[in-house]
Amino acid sequence: MSLAEPSSAPPRPSVPLRWERREPPLPSVAVLAVGAAVPGLAVAARERIRNGARLAVLAEDDPGLPAADRMLLVLGAEQDLPWADGARYLGRDAGLLTPTTARPGPATALWRRALGAAEGQLCVLVPGRALVADPPVPLTSGEALDPFTRSAGSGADVTS
């Protein structure tokens, strides 16, 4: 009998994730777009940055990634966050970014640990998705978002 090598992946939660309505909503600290909503959020964030907003961005837009899995996360002060059709606002709860109007169950702090987020890492949990990453630095130019303003499979820029 041999022992398997220990996995570097965090242990899988043994309790199912459920979502409850949150009242009052959390203050917004980020906005997340997935799939078809990515270009609209990219255009809106680019315009906010051009107008002086300090926004940081995390993106998953690998050329081999299916269009439905593209993701753009924009972080900043609530008043600076852009709006885009289909995007979801996130707030901070026990070190975890969650939808402003939903609370994960069981306790939020347990999900951060279950996802394997290290101290100082950004941890996002929304229905159907989880993300753990190092926090991004604010963008100095809105042009950095240009590649995300195009709809998947087209070269056309989404209009603002």
PyMOL CGO cylinders between C-alpha atoms (Angstrom):
from pymol import cmd
from pymol.cgo import CYLINDER

trace = [
    CYLINDER, 0.00, 0.00, 0.00, 1.38, 3.41, -0.90, 0.3, 1, 1, 1, 1, 1, 1,
    CYLINDER, 1.38, 3.41, -0.90, 0.50, 6.83, 0.40, 0.3, 1, 1, 1, 1, 1, 1,
    CYLINDER, 0.50, 6.83, 0.40, -0.49, 9.52, -2.04, 0.3, 1, 1, 1, 1, 1, 1,
    CYLINDER, -0.49, 9.52, -2.04, 1.55, 12.68, -2.13, 0.3, 1, 1, 1, 1, 1, 1,
    CYLINDER, 1.55, 12.68, -2.13, -0.13, 15.47, -0.19, 0.3, 1, 1, 1, 1, 1, 1,
    CYLINDER, -0.13, 15.47, -0.19, -2.07, 17.75, -2.49, 0.3, 1, 1, 1, 1, 1, 1,
    CYLINDER, -2.07, 17.75, -2.49, -1.21, 21.43, -2.62, 0.3, 1, 1, 1, 1, 1, 1,
    CYLINDER, -1.21, 21.43, -2.62, -4.85, 22.17, -3.41, 0.3, 1, 1, 1, 1, 1, 1,
    CYLINDER, -4.85, 22.17, -3.41, -6.99, 23.29, -0.48, 0.3, 1, 1, 1, 1, 1, 1,
    CYLINDER, -6.99, 23.29, -0.48, -9.36, 20.70, 0.92, 0.3, 1, 1, 1, 1, 1, 1,
    CYLINDER, -9.36, 20.70, 0.92, -12.81, 20.73, -0.65, 0.3, 1, 1, 1, 1, 1, 1,
    CYLINDER, -12.81, 20.73, -0.65, -15.56, 22.02, 1.63, 0.3, 1, 1, 1, 1, 1, 1,
    CYLINDER, -15.56, 22.02, 1.63, -17.72, 19.25, 3.02, 0.3, 1, 1, 1, 1, 1, 1,
    CYLINDER, -17.72, 19.25, 3.02, -20.67, 21.59, 3.56, 0.3, 1, 1, 1, 1, 1, 1,
    CYLINDER, -20.67, 21.59, 3.56, -22.64, 22.77, 0.52, 0.3, 1, 1, 1, 1, 1, 1,
    CYLINDER, -22.64, 22.77, 0.52, -22.58, 26.46, -0.31, 0.3, 1, 1, 1, 1, 1, 1,
    CYLINDER, -22.58, 26.46, -0.31, -25.93, 28.19, -0.07, 0.3, 1, 1, 1, 1, 1, 1,
    CYLINDER, -25.93, 28.19, -0.07, -26.87, 31.83, -0.59, 0.3, 1, 1, 1, 1, 1, 1,
    CYLINDER, -26.87, 31.83, -0.59, -29.17, 33.95, 1.55, 0.3, 1, 1, 1, 1, 1, 1,
    CYLINDER, -29.17, 33.95, 1.55, -30.52, 37.42, 0.89, 0.3, 1, 1, 1, 1, 1, 1,
    CYLINDER, -30.52, 37.42, 0.89, -28.52, 40.11, 2.69, 0.3, 1, 1, 1, 1, 1, 1,
    CYLINDER, -28.52, 40.11, 2.69, -30.24, 43.15, 4.19, 0.3, 1, 1, 1, 1, 1, 1,
    CYLINDER, -30.24, 43.15, 4.19, -29.00, 45.78, 4.24, 0.3, 1, 1, 1, 1, 1, 1,
    CYLINDER, -29.00, 45.78, 4.24, -26.64, 45.35, 1.25, 0.3, 1, 1, 1, 1, 1, 1,
    CYLINDER, -26.64, 45.35, 1.25, -22.89, 45.69, 1.75, 0.3, 1, 1, 1, 1, 1, 1,
    CYLINDER, -22.89, 45.69, 1.75, -21.16, 48.82, 0.43, 0.3, 1, 1, 1, 1, 1, 1,
    CYLINDER, -21.16, 48.82, 0.43, -19.68, 48.12, -3.02, 0.3, 1, 1, 1, 1, 1, 1,
    CYLINDER, -19.68, 48.12, -3.02, -15.89, 47.76, -3.34, 0.3, 1, 1, 1, 1, 1, 1,
    CYLINDER, -15.89, 47.76, -3.34, -15.77, 45.90, -6.67, 0.3, 1, 1, 1, 1, 1, 1,
    CYLINDER, -15.77, 45.90, -6.67, -17.79, 44.99, -9.73, 0.3, 1, 1, 1, 1, 1, 1,
    CYLINDER, -17.79, 44.99, -9.73, -17.53, 41.66, -11.56, 0.3, 1, 1, 1, 1, 1, 1,
    CYLINDER, -17.53, 41.66, -11.56, -18.46, 40.85, -15.15, 0.3, 1, 1, 1, 1, 1, 1,
    CYLINDER, -18.46, 40.85, -15.15, -18.47, 37.35, -16.62, 0.3, 1, 1, 1, 1, 1, 1,
    CYLINDER, -18.47, 37.35, -16.62, -18.86, 36.27, -20.25, 0.3, 1, 1, 1, 1, 1, 1,
    CYLINDER, -18.86, 36.27, -20.25, -20.84, 38.64, -22.47, 0.3, 1, 1, 1, 1, 1, 1,
    CYLINDER, -20.84, 38.64, -22.47, -20.84, 41.36, -19.77, 0.3, 1, 1, 1, 1, 1, 1,
    CYLINDER, -20.84, 41.36, -19.77, -17.01, 41.76, -19.89, 0.3, 1, 1, 1, 1, 1, 1,
    CYLINDER, -17.01, 41.76, -19.89, -16.76, 44.21, -22.84, 0.3, 1, 1, 1, 1, 1, 1,
    CYLINDER, -16.76, 44.21, -22.84, -19.37, 46.58, -21.38, 0.3, 1, 1, 1, 1, 1, 1,
    CYLINDER, -19.37, 46.58, -21.38, -17.62, 46.70, -18.02, 0.3, 1, 1, 1, 1, 1, 1,
    CYLINDER, -17.62, 46.70, -18.02, -14.24, 47.19, -19.71, 0.3, 1, 1, 1, 1, 1, 1,
    CYLINDER, -14.24, 47.19, -19.71, -15.56, 50.19, -21.68, 0.3, 1, 1, 1, 1, 1, 1,
    CYLINDER, -15.56, 50.19, -21.68, -17.16, 51.72, -18.59, 0.3, 1, 1, 1, 1, 1, 1,
    CYLINDER, -17.16, 51.72, -18.59, -14.03, 51.17, -16.45, 0.3, 1, 1, 1, 1, 1, 1,
    CYLINDER, -14.03, 51.17, -16.45, -11.80, 52.62, -19.19, 0.3, 1, 1, 1, 1, 1, 1,
    CYLINDER, -11.80, 52.62, -19.19, -13.92, 55.78, -19.23, 0.3, 1, 1, 1, 1, 1, 1,
    CYLINDER, -13.92, 55.78, -19.23, -13.85, 56.09, -15.44, 0.3, 1, 1, 1, 1, 1, 1,
    CYLINDER, -13.85, 56.09, -15.44, -10.05, 55.77, -15.43, 0.3, 1, 1, 1, 1, 1, 1,
    CYLINDER, -10.05, 55.77, -15.43, -9.76, 58.39, -18.20, 0.3, 1, 1, 1, 1, 1, 1,
    CYLINDER, -9.76, 58.39, -18.20, -11.86, 60.68, -15.95, 0.3, 1, 1, 1, 1, 1, 1,
    CYLINDER, -11.86, 60.68, -15.95, -9.50, 60.25, -13.01, 0.3, 1, 1, 1, 1, 1, 1,
    CYLINDER, -9.50, 60.25, -13.01, -10.90, 57.28, -11.05, 0.3, 1, 1, 1, 1, 1, 1,
    CYLINDER, -10.90, 57.28, -11.05, -8.38, 54.99, -9.34, 0.3, 1, 1, 1, 1, 1, 1,
    CYLINDER, -8.38, 54.99, -9.34, -9.42, 51.48, -10.30, 0.3, 1, 1, 1, 1, 1, 1,
    CYLINDER, -9.42, 51.48, -10.30, -7.57, 48.17, -10.13, 0.3, 1, 1, 1, 1, 1, 1,
    CYLINDER, -7.57, 48.17, -10.13, -8.44, 45.31, -12.48, 0.3, 1, 1, 1, 1, 1, 1,
    CYLINDER, -8.44, 45.31, -12.48, -8.10, 41.54, -12.50, 0.3, 1, 1, 1, 1, 1, 1,
    CYLINDER, -8.10, 41.54, -12.50, -8.98, 39.74, -15.72, 0.3, 1, 1, 1, 1, 1, 1,
    CYLINDER, -8.98, 39.74, -15.72, -9.17, 36.23, -17.03, 0.3, 1, 1, 1, 1, 1, 1,
    CYLINDER, -9.17, 36.23, -17.03, -9.29, 36.44, -20.80, 0.3, 1, 1, 1, 1, 1, 1,
    CYLINDER, -9.29, 36.44, -20.80, -6.94, 33.78, -22.13, 0.3, 1, 1, 1, 1, 1, 1,
    CYLINDER, -6.94, 33.78, -22.13, -7.31, 33.35, -25.93, 0.3, 1, 1, 1, 1, 1, 1,
    CYLINDER, -7.31, 33.35, -25.93, -8.20, 29.66, -25.40, 0.3, 1, 1, 1, 1, 1, 1,
    CYLINDER, -8.20, 29.66, -25.40, -10.81, 30.47, -22.76, 0.3, 1, 1, 1, 1, 1, 1,
    CYLINDER, -10.81, 30.47, -22.76, -14.46, 29.95, -23.79, 0.3, 1, 1, 1, 1, 1, 1,
    CYLINDER, -14.46, 29.95, -23.79, -16.31, 33.26, -24.14, 0.3, 1, 1, 1, 1, 1, 1,
    CYLINDER, -16.31, 33.26, -24.14, -18.67, 32.35, -21.29, 0.3, 1, 1, 1, 1, 1, 1,
    CYLINDER, -18.67, 32.35, -21.29, -15.69, 32.01, -18.89, 0.3, 1, 1, 1, 1, 1, 1,
    CYLINDER, -15.69, 32.01, -18.89, -14.11, 35.41, -19.58, 0.3, 1, 1, 1, 1, 1, 1,
    CYLINDER, -14.11, 35.41, -19.58, -14.00, 37.46, -16.38, 0.3, 1, 1, 1, 1, 1, 1,
    CYLINDER, -14.00, 37.46, -16.38, -13.23, 41.05, -15.42, 0.3, 1, 1, 1, 1, 1, 1,
    CYLINDER, -13.23, 41.05, -15.42, -13.08, 42.27, -11.82, 0.3, 1, 1, 1, 1, 1, 1,
    CYLINDER, -13.08, 42.27, -11.82, -12.80, 46.02, -11.19, 0.3, 1, 1, 1, 1, 1, 1,
    CYLINDER, -12.80, 46.02, -11.19, -11.94, 47.24, -7.68, 0.3, 1, 1, 1, 1, 1, 1,
    CYLINDER, -11.94, 47.24, -7.68, -12.16, 50.78, -6.35, 0.3, 1, 1, 1, 1, 1, 1,
    CYLINDER, -12.16, 50.78, -6.35, -14.01, 53.25, -4.18, 0.3, 1, 1, 1, 1, 1, 1,
    CYLINDER, -14.01, 53.25, -4.18, -17.79, 52.83, -4.33, 0.3, 1, 1, 1, 1, 1, 1,
    CYLINDER, -17.79, 52.83, -4.33, -18.34, 56.19, -6.03, 0.3, 1, 1, 1, 1, 1, 1,
    CYLINDER, -18.34, 56.19, -6.03, -15.73, 55.36, -8.71, 0.3, 1, 1, 1, 1, 1, 1,
    CYLINDER, -15.73, 55.36, -8.71, -17.00, 51.91, -9.69, 0.3, 1, 1, 1, 1, 1, 1,
    CYLINDER, -17.00, 51.91, -9.69, -18.43, 51.72, -13.20, 0.3, 1, 1, 1, 1, 1, 1,
    CYLINDER, -18.43, 51.72, -13.20, -21.84, 50.35, -14.07, 0.3, 1, 1, 1, 1, 1, 1,
    CYLINDER, -21.84, 50.35, -14.07, -22.35, 47.78, -16.82, 0.3, 1, 1, 1, 1, 1, 1,
    CYLINDER, -22.35, 47.78, -16.82, -25.28, 45.68, -17.92, 0.3, 1, 1, 1, 1, 1, 1,
    CYLINDER, -25.28, 45.68, -17.92, -25.00, 42.17, -16.47, 0.3, 1, 1, 1, 1, 1, 1,
    CYLINDER, -25.00, 42.17, -16.47, -22.20, 43.02, -14.03, 0.3, 1, 1, 1, 1, 1, 1,
    CYLINDER, -22.20, 43.02, -14.03, -22.52, 42.26, -10.31, 0.3, 1, 1, 1, 1, 1, 1,
    CYLINDER, -22.52, 42.26, -10.31, -21.44, 44.55, -7.45, 0.3, 1, 1, 1, 1, 1, 1,
    CYLINDER, -21.44, 44.55, -7.45, -19.41, 43.00, -4.65, 0.3, 1, 1, 1, 1, 1, 1,
    CYLINDER, -19.41, 43.00, -4.65, -18.80, 44.03, -1.05, 0.3, 1, 1, 1, 1, 1, 1,
    CYLINDER, -18.80, 44.03, -1.05, -16.31, 42.92, 1.58, 0.3, 1, 1, 1, 1, 1, 1,
    CYLINDER, -16.31, 42.92, 1.58, -17.45, 40.47, 4.25, 0.3, 1, 1, 1, 1, 1, 1,
    CYLINDER, -17.45, 40.47, 4.25, -14.88, 38.89, 6.60, 0.3, 1, 1, 1, 1, 1, 1,
    CYLINDER, -14.88, 38.89, 6.60, -12.11, 39.32, 4.03, 0.3, 1, 1, 1, 1, 1, 1,
    CYLINDER, -12.11, 39.32, 4.03, -14.17, 37.83, 1.21, 0.3, 1, 1, 1, 1, 1, 1,
    CYLINDER, -14.17, 37.83, 1.21, -15.72, 39.67, -1.73, 0.3, 1, 1, 1, 1, 1, 1,
    CYLINDER, -15.72, 39.67, -1.73, -19.33, 38.54, -2.15, 0.3, 1, 1, 1, 1, 1, 1,
    CYLINDER, -19.33, 38.54, -2.15, -22.41, 39.96, -3.89, 0.3, 1, 1, 1, 1, 1, 1,
    CYLINDER, -22.41, 39.96, -3.89, -23.61, 43.04, -2.03, 0.3, 1, 1, 1, 1, 1, 1,
    CYLINDER, -23.61, 43.04, -2.03, -27.10, 41.58, -1.67, 0.3, 1, 1, 1, 1, 1, 1,
    CYLINDER, -27.10, 41.58, -1.67, -26.25, 37.94, -0.88, 0.3, 1, 1, 1, 1, 1, 1,
    CYLINDER, -26.25, 37.94, -0.88, -24.55, 36.15, 2.02, 0.3, 1, 1, 1, 1, 1, 1,
    CYLINDER, -24.55, 36.15, 2.02, -22.86, 32.76, 1.63, 0.3, 1, 1, 1, 1, 1, 1,
    CYLINDER, -22.86, 32.76, 1.63, -23.71, 30.11, 4.16, 0.3, 1, 1, 1, 1, 1, 1,
    CYLINDER, -23.71, 30.11, 4.16, -22.32, 28.77, 6.33, 0.3, 1, 1, 1, 1, 1, 1,
    CYLINDER, -22.32, 28.77, 6.33, -20.19, 31.62, 7.75, 0.3, 1, 1, 1, 1, 1, 1,
    CYLINDER, -20.19, 31.62, 7.75, -18.28, 33.76, 5.25, 0.3, 1, 1, 1, 1, 1, 1,
    CYLINDER, -18.28, 33.76, 5.25, -14.96, 33.38, 7.10, 0.3, 1, 1, 1, 1, 1, 1,
    CYLINDER, -14.96, 33.38, 7.10, -15.14, 29.61, 6.65, 0.3, 1, 1, 1, 1, 1, 1,
    CYLINDER, -15.14, 29.61, 6.65, -15.36, 29.96, 2.85, 0.3, 1, 1, 1, 1, 1, 1,
    CYLINDER, -15.36, 29.96, 2.85, -12.23, 32.11, 2.66, 0.3, 1, 1, 1, 1, 1, 1,
    CYLINDER, -12.23, 32.11, 2.66, -10.29, 29.42, 4.50, 0.3, 1, 1, 1, 1, 1, 1,
    CYLINDER, -10.29, 29.42, 4.50, -11.89, 26.62, 2.43, 0.3, 1, 1, 1, 1, 1, 1,
    CYLINDER, -11.89, 26.62, 2.43, -10.80, 28.35, -0.79, 0.3, 1, 1, 1, 1, 1, 1,
    CYLINDER, -10.80, 28.35, -0.79, -7.20, 28.43, 0.45, 0.3, 1, 1, 1, 1, 1, 1,
    CYLINDER, -7.20, 28.43, 0.45, -6.75, 32.20, 0.41, 0.3, 1, 1, 1, 1, 1, 1,
    CYLINDER, -6.75, 32.20, 0.41, -3.52, 33.28, 2.08, 0.3, 1, 1, 1, 1, 1, 1,
    CYLINDER, -3.52, 33.28, 2.08, -3.27, 36.43, 4.19, 0.3, 1, 1, 1, 1, 1, 1,
    CYLINDER, -3.27, 36.43, 4.19, -3.27, 39.46, 1.88, 0.3, 1, 1, 1, 1, 1, 1,
    CYLINDER, -3.27, 39.46, 1.88, -4.79, 37.65, -1.09, 0.3, 1, 1, 1, 1, 1, 1,
    CYLINDER, -4.79, 37.65, -1.09, -7.99, 38.74, -2.74, 0.3, 1, 1, 1, 1, 1, 1,
    CYLINDER, -7.99, 38.74, -2.74, -10.77, 36.18, -2.42, 0.3, 1, 1, 1, 1, 1, 1,
    CYLINDER, -10.77, 36.18, -2.42, -14.02, 36.37, -4.41, 0.3, 1, 1, 1, 1, 1, 1,
    CYLINDER, -14.02, 36.37, -4.41, -17.03, 34.09, -3.98, 0.3, 1, 1, 1, 1, 1, 1,
    CYLINDER, -17.03, 34.09, -3.98, -20.14, 34.49, -6.13, 0.3, 1, 1, 1, 1, 1, 1,
    CYLINDER, -20.14, 34.49, -6.13, -22.71, 31.92, -7.21, 0.3, 1, 1, 1, 1, 1, 1,
    CYLINDER, -22.71, 31.92, -7.21, -20.94, 29.54, -9.58, 0.3, 1, 1, 1, 1, 1, 1,
    CYLINDER, -20.94, 29.54, -9.58, -17.45, 31.06, -9.23, 0.3, 1, 1, 1, 1, 1, 1,
    CYLINDER, -17.45, 31.06, -9.23, -14.58, 31.49, -6.81, 0.3, 1, 1, 1, 1, 1, 1,
    CYLINDER, -14.58, 31.49, -6.81, -11.33, 33.38, -7.31, 0.3, 1, 1, 1, 1, 1, 1,
    CYLINDER, -11.33, 33.38, -7.31, -8.19, 33.67, -5.19, 0.3, 1, 1, 1, 1, 1, 1,
    CYLINDER, -8.19, 33.67, -5.19, -5.48, 36.02, -6.47, 0.3, 1, 1, 1, 1, 1, 1,
    CYLINDER, -5.48, 36.02, -6.47, -2.93, 38.58, -5.41, 0.3, 1, 1, 1, 1, 1, 1,
    CYLINDER, -2.93, 38.58, -5.41, -4.50, 42.04, -5.30, 0.3, 1, 1, 1, 1, 1, 1,
    CYLINDER, -4.50, 42.04, -5.30, -3.94, 44.11, -8.46, 0.3, 1, 1, 1, 1, 1, 1,
    CYLINDER, -3.94, 44.11, -8.46, -2.41, 47.59, -8.51, 0.3, 1, 1, 1, 1, 1, 1,
    CYLINDER, -2.41, 47.59, -8.51, -4.48, 50.53, -9.79, 0.3, 1, 1, 1, 1, 1, 1,
    CYLINDER, -4.48, 50.53, -9.79, -4.28, 51.13, -13.53, 0.3, 1, 1, 1, 1, 1, 1,
    CYLINDER, -4.28, 51.13, -13.53, -2.65, 54.32, -14.71, 0.3, 1, 1, 1, 1, 1, 1,
    CYLINDER, -2.65, 54.32, -14.71, -4.12, 54.14, -18.21, 0.3, 1, 1, 1, 1, 1, 1,
    CYLINDER, -4.12, 54.14, -18.21, -7.56, 53.15, -19.43, 0.3, 1, 1, 1, 1, 1, 1,
    CYLINDER, -7.56, 53.15, -19.43, -5.96, 51.80, -22.62, 0.3, 1, 1, 1, 1, 1, 1,
    CYLINDER, -5.96, 51.80, -22.62, -4.89, 48.71, -20.65, 0.3, 1, 1, 1, 1, 1, 1,
    CYLINDER, -4.89, 48.71, -20.65, -8.56, 47.69, -20.86, 0.3, 1, 1, 1, 1, 1, 1,
    CYLINDER, -8.56, 47.69, -20.86, -8.75, 47.94, -24.66, 0.3, 1, 1, 1, 1, 1, 1,
    CYLINDER, -8.75, 47.94, -24.66, -8.30, 44.17, -25.25, 0.3, 1, 1, 1, 1, 1, 1,
    CYLINDER, -8.30, 44.17, -25.25, -11.34, 43.49, -23.04, 0.3, 1, 1, 1, 1, 1, 1,
    CYLINDER, -11.34, 43.49, -23.04, -13.64, 45.92, -24.86, 0.3, 1, 1, 1, 1, 1, 1,
    CYLINDER, -13.64, 45.92, -24.86, -14.06, 43.52, -27.77, 0.3, 1, 1, 1, 1, 1, 1,
    CYLINDER, -14.06, 43.52, -27.77, -16.80, 40.94, -27.81, 0.3, 1, 1, 1, 1, 1, 1,
    CYLINDER, -16.80, 40.94, -27.81, -15.42, 37.41, -27.87, 0.3, 1, 1, 1, 1, 1, 1,
    CYLINDER, -15.42, 37.41, -27.87, -14.87, 36.25, -31.42, 0.3, 1, 1, 1, 1, 1, 1,
    CYLINDER, -14.87, 36.25, -31.42, -15.16, 39.73, -32.93, 0.3, 1, 1, 1, 1, 1, 1,
    CYLINDER, -15.16, 39.73, -32.93, -12.64, 42.46, -33.49, 0.3, 1, 1, 1, 1, 1, 1,
    CYLINDER, -12.64, 42.46, -33.49, -15.23, 45.16, -32.96, 0.3, 1, 1, 1, 1, 1, 1,
    CYLINDER, -15.23, 45.16, -32.96, -14.96, 47.45, -29.97, 0.3, 1, 1, 1, 1, 1, 1,
    CYLINDER, -14.96, 47.45, -29.97, -18.13, 47.69, -27.87, 0.3, 1, 1, 1, 1, 1, 1,
    CYLINDER, -18.13, 47.69, -27.87, -19.44, 51.25, -28.00, 0.3, 1, 1, 1, 1, 1, 1,
    CYLINDER, -19.44, 51.25, -28.00, -19.78, 53.23, -24.80, 0.3, 1, 1, 1, 1, 1, 1,
]
cmd.load_cgo(trace, "trace")
